[in-house]
Amino acid sequence: LPLLNNATFTMLHSEEMVLRDAAADFVSKLVTKTGDDSWNSSQFRTVVSETVVPAIKTGLRATADTVRHEHLSLLACLTRHFPSRPPFREMLALLSDNPDADTFENMRHIQVHRRIRALRDLTGVVRDGRLSPSTLTAFFLPHVSHLVTVLKDHNL
């Protein structure tokens, strides 16, 4: 748990891209190697719900694009590896095996039209009622508000 706390702190506060990437890789591998089946509810609550998810929520509010993108990647990783657990179950509709259709990838993409596509996909999921208001406000609203600011700056 101390290593995980250190990694989530480094992802949020390090200005060095190498350190931030290594920390994100550590957290992703921890999630990937263990997967949903090997976690009991106590372990899941301690590691994911009480450590990683709060770090993601904080990271998605960061001002630096690179920090937000790392945390968005980690959110996609958690969604892939914990599909039966709330709140990740709701976010499955945003994932795709095709990187061009994956909403998480499109939100991080450098091309503006891909970010707009991600916003449209997210809008569709919200309209269909597949994403709860709490999940929307906790995970997506901070990132989307920044995207809207960027798009406004591009006059789109």
Phi, psi and omega in degrees: 000322177298322178294321178295316177299319178297317181295316180293324176295315180296320178300325184274323191250347184281135175273345180277119182298324181297315180293318180296317179295319179295320179294316179296321178295319177300311182295318179298317180292323177300315180292315183295316183290327183273316178067177187286324187289331185269002181258129169273171187295328179292315178296316180300314181298314182294311187279309187273302186293324184261348182240302187285315183298314176299324177295321178296315180301319178291317181295327179288346177265357183296155180278333181279130179302317184298322179292314179298320181293321177298317181288327175293322175298317179295323176297318177296320178297315178297321180295320179293321188264349176230057186292343182263355184260141174285148000270005186290333179304321180292332186274357180302328181295342181270350180269153174206149175289335177276117182301332179288338181256357181282119183296322179297316178295319181294327177295329182269349189294149181286332181281132185296321182295332177287326176292321177296320177299319178298319178297320177295318178297316179297319177300317179298318180294320179293316179299323180285354179077019182272354181235122183288155178301324180293320178293319179299312182287327182285321187251319190260327182301316178300318181288318181294322179298324175291319178300318179297320177298316179296316180295324178297321178295333177269005181060042179252000000 
